[in-house]
Amino acid sequence: MKRCSAPCVNHIKKVDYFEDITGAKSFISSSDTKTIQRLTKDIDAAVTKLDFEKAAEIRDRLKRLNLLILIWYLAKRKEKKL
């Protein structure tokens, strides 16, 4: 699938991967959108400061978080069918 973003495949820094996992766990356990809202605000703040590289990094983190949430949701759904 070539979708893994883990540090062992050199697609992401360990710190960023840890933040992704922490954000996903927080999102899943609280069932709210605080993490996504925070990341969206962080993107806006970076753009306001004209720090487009930082905004892109946060955008990518947000995409990875959404992917992790989707994978988790699909796994839970499959688990319920079994």
C-alpha positions in Angstrom: 0.0 0.0 0.0 3.0 2.3 0.6 0.9 4.4 3.0 2.9 3.9 6.2 4.3 7.1 7.6 6.2 5.5 10.4 9.8 6.7 11.1 11.2 3.3 10.1 10.3 4.0 6.4 11.9 7.5 6.6 8.7 9.4 5.5 8.4 11.3 8.8 10.4 12.4 11.7 10.0 10.5 15.0 8.7 13.6 16.7 6.1 14.2 14.1 5.0 10.6 14.1 4.6 10.7 17.9 2.5 13.8 17.6 0.3 12.1 14.9 -0.2 9.1 17.2 -0.9 11.2 20.2 -3.4 13.4 18.3 -5.2 10.3 16.9 -5.4 8.7 20.4 -6.7 12.0 21.8 -9.3 12.4 19.1 -10.5 8.8 19.3 -10.7 8.7 23.1 -12.5 12.0 23.4 -14.7 11.7 20.3 -14.5 15.3 19.7 -12.7 17.6 17.2 -10.5 19.6 19.5 -7.3 18.2 17.9 -8.4 19.0 14.4 -9.6 22.4 15.4 -6.2 23.1 17.1 -4.3 22.0 14.0 -6.5 24.1 11.8 -5.8 27.1 14.0 -2.1 26.4 13.9 -2.2 26.4 10.1 -4.0 29.7 10.1 -1.5 31.2 12.5 1.5 30.0 10.4 0.0 31.4 7.3 -0.6 34.7 9.0 3.1 34.8 9.9 3.8 33.9 6.3 5.5 30.7 7.5 4.2 28.6 4.7 6.6 25.7 5.4 5.3 25.4 8.9 1.7 25.6 7.6 2.5 22.8 5.1 4.0 20.6 7.9 0.9 21.1 10.0 -1.4 20.4 7.0 0.5 17.2 6.4 0.1 16.2 10.0 -3.6 16.9 9.8 -3.9 14.7 6.7 -2.0 11.9 8.5 -4.3 12.2 11.5 -7.4 12.0 9.4 -6.0 8.9 7.7 -5.3 7.3 11.1 -8.8 8.1 12.2 -10.3 6.6 9.1 -8.2 3.4 9.5 -9.3 3.1 13.1 -12.9 3.7 12.2 -12.8 1.0 9.5 -11.1 -1.4 11.8 -13.8 -0.9 14.5 -16.5 -1.3 11.9 -15.1 -4.5 10.6 -14.6 -5.7 14.2 -18.3 -5.2 14.9 -19.3 -7.2 11.8 -17.3 -10.2 13.0 
